[in-house]
């Protein structure tokens, strides 16, 4: 019976995964690169005089990495609101709702052998802030050209770049034993890329040529990264529940559409929790997400919080959690771009790239004439507060709503992430 329930859960998630894959055209990342590189065509007469109609975009892979990290929103706990605790008076594990528990942090309790919890939650955030400022405001990507003793910058300036992101997450948890849970989480992701700005044509030291505003708004829908998670409860230590967790990330989401990281990761975690007084649950998590592709991309995940609940209002709980993710080192990304072809006598002097957005560490010229650019993505500490409410619905249902608000302003982020969800235990 237990394995029949587990098989049902796996089949349900498989159907969702299969239905989530849809045909797509060019990726959002490629569309942004084409938009930037084709900006000289906004000045047909001037650009043709230089022999410049387009140029490669060396910053595209860097933006893809930053955007895929920023849209990797926090995931909910494997443990549902209803858990099973050992009752020595009956000599068995019984269902308990002494605390409905957190949303984005784990607690040590499990759901009980043979039990299944299924859930759905929705997250929305508009990724449009970089180090606390509007993303894209004042950014410029262009090439500098020498022609006839004069120098020109040709490219694209930005007024805004936004990535509205919708995540529809399906998850199921199965109790293999009274102390061991396994969980699958599958996101379906809808991302948009909204870009606005003006093409640039300017003589160095002179005035810019007037240009009309331009931009685009494109969307992409698909499967995100599949997470296989497991948790084992070891027991109590001085009244505190202790468990260990492990999460394996499958790179099933397209990083170029900001649906996933594009990396295999493995995250072991330490989970502590306990009922300290009445129905009040205190919990703390510490995990390390190891990246199989790049050790420098390894991240620490951590959090502490409390679930406040009273006996008279045991159908509702107030959640206050602080969650964080910190990269351990700077990431280095190397991209290759071929200098644009110009009219005889004209000279390509290099790219003008937004240093604050992604510092250029260095560049080298290859024998075939291409240029290798090394970009540094600085490490960040992104800490957020996640207040919320949880409600009992009927005998086995739980609903919740929450918001994730950044406390630190580092890297690419959404100003707030809204979350609603529901789960059912049977």
N, C-alpha and C positions, 0 to 999 in steps of 0.2 A: 504493500500500500504506500509506504514511504517513497519508494523509487518510482511508483506510478505518478505520484504528485510531482516529483522532481522532473520526470520526463515531460509532464504536461507543461511545466513552467518553461523548460528549455524549448519546447515546440512553439509556445506562444511567442517567446522572444525571437526565435528564428523566423517566424512569419513576419514579425515587425521589421526585422533586419532586411529581409528580402523585399518587402514592400517599400522600404525607404530608399532604395537605390533607383534613381531616375536618371534619364539621359541629360547630359549637360553639354553646353558648348564650351567656349573658352573659359578658363578659370577667372575668378575675380582678380587674382594677382596679375595674370597676363593682360587682362583688360586695363588695369591701372598702368602697367608698363607701356602698353600700346598708346594709351592716352597721353602719357608723358613724352614718349619718343616721337610721336607724330605731331607735337605742338608746332614745329616750324611751318607746317602746312597752313597754319592760320595766317601766314604772311607770304603768300605765294611769290610775289615779285621780289621781295627782299631775300627770302631764303633761296630762291633759285639763282639769285645773283652770286650767292656764296657757294652754290652747289649743294646746299644742305636741305634735305626734305625730311629726314628723320635721323635719330641717333639712338643707340642702345641705352637701356636704363639699368645701370649697375646696382641701383638701390633696391630693386624689386625683391630679391630674395631676403633682404634684411627686413623690409616691411612685412613680408609674408611670415617671417619668424615671429616678429613682434605681435602681429595680429592674431596668429594662431595661439600664442601664449595668453594674450589678453582675453580671448573668447573661450578659454578653457575654464569655465565657471566652476565654482565649488560644487561637489556632488553631495547628495544626502547620505545619511547614515545607513548602514546595512541593517541596523536594529530598528524594528518598528516601535510604535508606541506601546504595544502589548508585548511583554516578555515573560519568560518562565523562570521562576526562582524555586530553589529547593526548600520544601516545607518539612522540617524534621517531625512534625506532629503526625503527618500522613506518610512520611518516608518516600516522597515523590516530588517531582517538579510540578508546580501549579502556576496557572497564569496569574500575573500580577499587573495592576495598573497603579501601583503606589506612586509612580511618576511616569508621565508620558514621554519623558526624555527629550533630547535635543533633535534638531533637524540636520545640521551640517557637521556635527561632531559625533564620534562613536562613544557608546558606553559599553561596559564589559559584559552586560547581560546578553543572553541568547534567546531565541524564539522557541526552543524546545524541540525535542526529537520528533521528526515526522511532520512538523508544522510548516506551513508555507505562508509567506506574506507577499502580496503583490502590490505594486504602487505605481503611481504616475505623478510627476511633478513638472511644472513649467517655470522656466526662468526667462527673464527679459532684461537685457542691458544694452545701452547704446555706448559702445566703446568710442570715446571721442576726446579723451583727456590724456595728455602726455606730460608727466612731471607736474601735474596740477594745472596745466594750461590747455587751451583749445588745440586739439590736434590739427595740424595743417596751417594754423594761423601764421602767416609770414614765411612759410617754407618755400624754398625755391630749388628746383633741379634744372640745371641748364648746362650747355657747353659754351666754352669761350673760344672764339675764332679770331685769328689775325688776318686781315685782308686790306691790302693797299695802305699799309702803315697805320691802320686803325684796328681796334679790337671791339668785338661784339659778343654779347651774351644772348643766347637763343635757347628758349626752353619753356618752362611752365612754373608759374607761381600759384600758390594755393591760398584760399581763404578758410576752407574747412575740409576735413576728412572725417567721416563718421562710419561706424560699422554697427548698425542696429542688429542685434543677435537674439533670435528666439530659439530656445532649447526645449524640446519635448522629450522628457526622459521616462523610460519604462524600466522598472526594476522588479526583481523577484528574489526573495531570500528563502532558503530551505534549511531546516534544522536537521543535519545529518545525525547528530547525537544531541544529548541535552547540553553539551558544552561546545559544540562545533556547528557553525553556520557557514553556508556558501551562498554567494550572491552574484547575480548577473545584472549589469546596468547597461542599457543601450540608449543613447541619445539620437534623436532625429533633430537636425539643425537647419534652421533657415537664417542665412546671413545676407545682409545687403551691404553694398559699398556705395556710399554717397560722397561724391567729390565735387567741389566747386572751386573756381579760381579764374585766372586769366593767363593766356599764353604771353610769353615774354620775348621781346626783341628790343635790345637796348645797346647803344654804343657806350662802352666803358667811359665814364666821366660825362656822359650826355644824358638826354632824356629818353624815356621808353617810348616806343611807338604805340599809339593807342590801339587797344584790342578789346573786343567784346568778351564778356564773361563766358566761361564754358564750364563743362562738368558732365557728370553722368551719374546715374543711379541704377545699379544692376543687382540682381539677387541670385542666390544659389541655395538649393535645398538638397540635403542628402544625409546619409548616416554619419554619425560622429564616431569617436573612438569607443570601442566596446571594452568594458571593465569587468574582469573576473575577480571577485573579492572573496576572501575567506577570513573567518575570525574564530579563535579558540579561547575559551574562558579557562584560565588556570586555577582560579579560586580567589580567596580573600587573603589580604595581607594587612593585618592590623585594622580590620574593618573596611578596607578598600578593595573593591573588585579589580582584579588584574586580568587582562586579556592581551593576546597578540593578534595582529591583523596582517594581511598580505593582499596587495592589489597588483594584478597584472594588466597592463594596458595593451590592447591590440590596436595598431594604427590603421583602423578601418575608415577613419575620416580623412577627407582631403584637406591637407594643410594649405594648399593654394586657394581653397575656398573658405578657409578659416573654420573648418568643421572638426579638425583634430590637430594633434601635434606633428603627426608624421613620424613618430618615434615609438619604439618599444620601450616601456618603462616597467620597473618593478619596485614596489614600495612596501617595505616592512614597517610596522607601526606598533607602538606601545600604547595601550588603552587603559585608563584608570577611571573609575567612577564609584560613587557610593551615595546612599541616602544618608545625609548628615543629620537632618532633623525633620520630623514629620514626613512630608512628601517631597522635600526639597532634594533634588539630585544635583550633585556636583561632579563634573567630568573634566578630564584633561587628556589630550592626545599629542603624540610626537611621532612623526613618520619621516622617512627619508626616501624620496623618489629618485631611484638610480636610472639614468638614461643610458640605454644600450648603444646609442649612436655617438654620444659625445659626453665624456665624463664631466666636462665643464658645465653641461646643462643639468646636472643633478640639482634637485631642489629639496629643501626641508619644508615639511608641512606640520603645522602645530595649532593648538587652540585650547582654550579653557572656557568654561561656562557653567551656568546654573539654570536649572528648570524649577520654577517656583509654582507650587500647587497647594491648594488647601483641601481639607476634608469636606468642607461644606460646598465648595465649588470644584469637586474632583473631576468634572467633565471638561475643564479648561485649564491650560497651563501657560504661564508666561515664560518665554525663553530669552535668555541674554547670553550670547556667546561672542567670544573674540577669536577670530580665526586668522591665520597668516600663512604666507608662503614666501620663502626666501631662497633666492638662487645663491649658490655657494661660490661662484666665480663668474668672471666676465666670459661671455661667449664671443668667439671670433668667427666671422663668416667671410669667406673669400668668394668673390664674384669675378666673372670675366666679361669684358666688354671690348668690342672692336671700335677703334676711333672712326668717326664718320668720314665718308668720302667727300672731298671738297673739290672746288675748281682748282686748276693748276695755279700755283702761286699763293694760295691761301693755306693757312696753317692751323691745325687743331692744337689748342693750348691746354685742354683738359676739361674736366667736369667741375661744376660748382654744385656742391651737395650740402644739405643742411647738417652742419657739424653737431648741433645740439640734439638732433634727432637720432643720429648714428655716427659717432666719430670715425673718421678715416684713420686707420692705424698705419697704413702704408700702401704703396702701389709699386708694381714691378712691370717691366715691359718684357713680353714673351718674344721668342724668335720669330713667331708668325705675325708679329705686329699687334697682337691683342694686349690688353692691359689687365693685370690682376689687381683688384682692389681688396684690401683687408679692412673690414669694418668691425668695430667693437660694440657689442651690446652690453652695457654696464649691468652688473648685478643689482638686484632690487630687493627691498623688504616691503612687501605689500601686506599690511595688516588692516583688517576690517572688523567692524562690529556688526553682529547679525541679531537684532531683536526680532521677536516673532511671537505668535500664538499658536497653540495646538488645541484641537477640540475632539472629544469623543463623538462618534456618530454610530448610534445603535450598539450592537453587541461586540462587533469586531472591527469597526471602522474608525479611522483617524483622519482628520483634515488639518491642514496648517497653512499659515501664510507668514512670510518673513521678508526682510529686506537686508541686503548686504551693502553697508556704507563704508567706504575706505576711510581709514584713520591716517594713513600715510599717503603721500602724493609722489610715488616713484614709478617710473615706467609708464606703459600704456595701460589704461584702465577705463572702466565705465564709472560714471559719477555715482550710480546706484544700480544695484541688481535686485529686481523684484522676483519673488518666488511664491508660488502657491502649489499645493499638492494634496494628494489623498492616498491612503493605503488601506488594505484590508487583510486581516489575519484569519486563516482557517486551518 
